[in-house]
Amino acid sequence: MRILALLLAPAVAFAAPVETSEVFTVGKEQELHYLQYLPEQYDEGTHPLVIFLHGAGERGDSLEMVKKHGPPKTAMDGHGFPFILIAPQCPAERWWNPDEIIALTRELTKKLRVDPTRVHLTGLSMGGFGTWACLAKAPELYACGVPICGGGDPSSAGTLKNIPIWAFHGDQDDVVPATKTREMEKAILAAGGTRLRTSYYPDAKHDSWSQAYSTPALFAWMMLQQRPVKTTKRMKILPASP
């Protein structure tokens, strides 16, 4: 796969993506502002989509806050990606609403040149919780999820067991205990899940995202994930009897 080869090649440098500020209207009153990064050669074909959910410290009404961590920080530093990156901002004093993120995801797949079988979701801390929640509520929408130092509802393990998930957590996290991820791991494995990966950093505290997003194989792994393409079976027409 060309994208995987490019991601794994250390000498390859992608052009800095085009950054714009966009807004998505949720219902009649709520607006969700987001940063949009389009990759080099965006106008050629369709592209994977990565949606990043930030943590509680980046809530508010300034999109500059969203660039503090994760993929938007990497983009801000002038590094490009072979995918579309979307980074919404959660309004102040709120938590991520899965219904809003799912609605935004569906809108983006219609509005942009997105490959709908390759839509990926990741987030840290509060965004890690949001990632688990969105995957559980719309498992048919996302090709994979990467929740970092977050937690989910173990009762949703049956829904999550077939989704490729790579979860990260710091064992010394004193904000969101690593047991939150271990609970999800235990529940998904008990439900028969075989597509879950977990990485625990023995010495990391809450900021496990710095190590996670700098893992060379992470984005390559994400780009490998793809939802099955549904095909329509054709009915075989037999010749008429003589």
Buried (B, 14 or more C-beta within 10 A) or exposed (E): EEBBEEBEEEEEEBEBBEBEEBEBEBEEEEEBBBBBBBBEEBEEEBBBBBBBBBBBEBBBEEBEBBBEBBBBBBBBEEBBBBBBBBBBBBBEEEBBBBBBBBBBBBBBBEEBBBBBBBBBBBBBBBBBBBBBBBBBBBBEBBBBBBBBBBBBBBEBBBBBBBBBBBBBBBBBBEEBBBEBBBBBBEBBBEBEBEBBEBBBBEEBEBBBBBBBBEBEEBBBBBBBBBBEEEEEEEEEEEEEEE
